[in-house]
């Protein structure tokens, strides 16, 4: 096990302990806030990276940008695997000008043009999508209601030693 893996384990353990403590103080709210923030970063990594790239090009020298990039890559390298590392990696790649897979799909100009030219078909397609979402929602609610009303089977209690038959064998007692 190398030095890098020890650092990764230490950072991961420190993060888990710290988040556990924060959750205990906030009733679990801290994890929810961090999770929401990471989801936002992951979903918008391309935009955040492009903005960082533009600001860096306009206000920082090439040498300074290179140093910041190296520090960021080293920090990301030593982070334990997880959603935070993935989000920061995406932002870093976008800031370097590399292509990053975006979280949300936006409509292309061709899709918008088709929707304008074929409004009835577009409305029908949107109605299908809405119907599917509603069906999934109803199914989820039904499963949730069924789970809430179901009764768990009683677990049989193990036989206790006192209820076992007692036999006398020679001078001792056997259960």
C-alpha positions as CSV (number, residue, x, y, z in Angstrom):
1,X,0.0,0.0,0.0
2,X,1.6,3.3,-1.1
3,X,1.6,6.7,0.5
4,X,-1.1,7.9,-1.9
5,X,-3.6,5.2,-0.7
6,X,-2.9,6.1,3.0
7,X,-3.8,9.8,2.2
8,X,-6.9,8.7,0.3
9,X,-8.0,6.6,3.3
10,X,-7.3,9.3,5.8
11,X,-9.2,12.0,3.8
12,X,-12.1,9.6,3.3
13,X,-12.2,8.7,7.0
14,X,-11.9,12.3,8.1
15,X,-14.8,13.2,5.7
16,X,-17.0,10.4,7.0
17,X,-16.3,11.3,10.7
18,X,-16.8,15.0,10.0
19,X,-20.0,14.4,8.1
20,X,-21.3,12.0,10.8
21,X,-20.7,14.6,13.5
22,X,-22.3,17.4,11.4
23,X,-25.3,15.1,10.7
24,X,-25.7,14.4,14.4
25,X,-25.8,18.1,15.2
26,X,-28.2,18.9,12.3
27,X,-30.4,15.9,12.3
28,X,-29.2,14.7,8.9
29,X,-29.5,18.1,7.2
30,X,-25.8,18.5,6.6
31,X,-25.6,15.4,4.3
32,X,-28.7,16.5,2.4
33,X,-27.1,19.9,1.8
34,X,-23.8,18.5,0.7
35,X,-25.5,15.9,-1.5
36,X,-27.6,18.6,-3.2
37,X,-24.5,20.8,-3.7
38,X,-22.6,17.9,-5.3
39,X,-25.5,17.1,-7.6
40,X,-25.6,20.7,-8.7
41,X,-21.8,20.8,-9.3
42,X,-22.0,17.5,-11.3
43,X,-24.9,18.6,-13.4
44,X,-23.4,22.0,-14.2
45,X,-19.7,21.1,-14.3
46,X,-19.3,22.1,-18.0
47,X,-20.7,25.5,-17.4
48,X,-18.7,26.1,-14.2
49,X,-15.5,24.9,-15.9
50,X,-16.1,27.1,-19.0
51,X,-16.6,30.2,-16.8
52,X,-13.5,29.3,-14.8
53,X,-11.5,28.9,-18.0
54,X,-12.8,32.3,-19.4
55,X,-12.0,34.1,-16.1
56,X,-8.6,32.5,-16.0
57,X,-7.7,33.4,-19.5
58,X,-8.8,37.0,-19.0
59,X,-7.3,37.7,-15.6
60,X,-4.4,35.2,-15.0
61,X,-1.1,34.6,-16.7
62,X,-0.4,31.3,-18.4
63,X,2.1,30.4,-15.7
64,X,-0.4,31.0,-12.9
65,X,-3.1,29.1,-14.6
66,X,-0.7,26.2,-15.1
67,X,0.2,26.1,-11.4
68,X,-3.4,26.3,-10.3
69,X,-4.2,23.4,-12.7
70,X,-1.4,21.3,-11.3
71,X,-2.5,21.9,-7.7
72,X,-6.1,21.1,-8.6
73,X,-5.1,17.8,-10.3
74,X,-2.9,16.8,-7.4
75,X,-5.8,17.5,-4.9
76,X,-8.2,15.5,-7.0
77,X,-5.8,12.7,-7.4
78,X,-5.5,12.3,-3.6
79,X,-9.3,12.4,-3.0
80,X,-11.1,9.1,-2.4
81,X,-13.4,8.0,-5.2
82,X,-16.9,9.3,-5.0
83,X,-19.3,11.8,-6.4
84,X,-17.4,14.9,-5.1
85,X,-14.2,13.7,-6.9
86,X,-16.2,13.0,-10.1
87,X,-17.8,16.5,-10.0
88,X,-14.5,18.3,-9.4
89,X,-12.8,16.2,-12.1
90,X,-15.5,17.3,-14.6
91,X,-15.1,20.9,-13.7
92,X,-11.3,20.7,-14.0
93,X,-11.6,19.0,-17.4
94,X,-14.0,21.7,-18.7
95,X,-11.7,24.4,-17.4
96,X,-8.9,22.9,-19.4
97,X,-11.1,23.0,-22.5
98,X,-11.8,19.3,-22.7
99,X,-15.3,18.1,-23.6
100,X,-17.4,17.1,-20.6
101,X,-20.7,15.2,-20.6
102,X,-23.4,17.5,-19.3
103,X,-25.9,16.3,-16.7
104,X,-29.0,17.9,-18.3
105,X,-30.0,17.6,-21.9
106,X,-31.1,20.8,-23.5
107,X,-33.3,21.0,-26.6
108,X,-31.2,21.6,-29.8
109,X,-32.3,24.3,-32.3
110,X,-33.4,21.5,-34.6
111,X,-35.7,20.1,-32.0
112,X,-37.2,23.5,-31.3
113,X,-37.7,24.1,-35.0
114,X,-39.5,20.7,-35.4
115,X,-41.7,21.5,-32.5
116,X,-42.7,24.8,-34.0
117,X,-43.3,23.3,-37.4
118,X,-45.3,20.3,-36.0
119,X,-47.2,21.7,-33.0
120,X,-49.9,18.9,-32.9
121,X,-47.3,16.1,-33.0
122,X,-45.2,17.9,-30.4
123,X,-48.3,18.3,-28.1
124,X,-49.1,14.6,-28.5
125,X,-45.5,13.6,-27.7
126,X,-45.5,15.8,-24.6
127,X,-48.8,14.3,-23.5
128,X,-47.3,10.8,-23.8
129,X,-44.3,11.8,-21.7
130,X,-46.6,13.4,-19.1
131,X,-48.8,10.2,-19.0
132,X,-45.7,8.0,-18.5
133,X,-44.5,10.2,-15.6
134,X,-48.0,10.1,-14.0
135,X,-48.2,6.3,-14.4
136,X,-44.7,6.0,-12.7
137,X,-45.8,8.3,-10.0
138,X,-49.1,6.4,-9.4
139,X,-47.2,3.1,-9.3
140,X,-44.7,4.5,-6.8
141,X,-47.5,5.8,-4.6
142,X,-49.3,2.4,-4.8
143,X,-46.1,0.6,-3.8
144,X,-45.5,3.0,-1.0
145,X,-49.1,2.5,0.3
146,X,-48.8,-1.3,0.0
147,X,-45.6,-1.2,1.9
148,X,-47.0,1.0,4.7
149,X,-50.1,-1.3,5.2
150,X,-48.3,-4.7,5.0
151,X,-47.8,-6.6,8.2
152,X,-44.5,-8.3,8.8
153,X,-44.8,-12.0,9.7
154,X,-44.0,-12.6,13.4
155,X,-40.6,-14.2,13.9
156,X,-40.9,-17.4,16.0
157,X,-39.0,-17.1,19.3
158,X,-36.2,-19.6,19.8
159,X,-36.9,-22.4,22.2
160,X,-35.5,-21.5,25.6
161,X,-33.4,-23.9,27.6
162,X,-36.1,-24.2,30.3
163,X,-38.7,-25.4,27.9
164,X,-36.5,-28.3,26.7
165,X,-37.2,-31.7,28.2
166,X,-34.9,-32.7,30.9
167,X,-33.5,-36.2,31.0
168,X,-31.5,-37.8,33.8
169,X,-28.6,-39.7,32.5
170,X,-26.4,-41.4,35.0
171,X,-25.4,-38.8,37.6
172,X,-25.8,-35.7,35.4
173,X,-28.6,-33.8,33.7
174,X,-28.9,-33.5,29.9
175,X,-31.2,-31.1,28.1
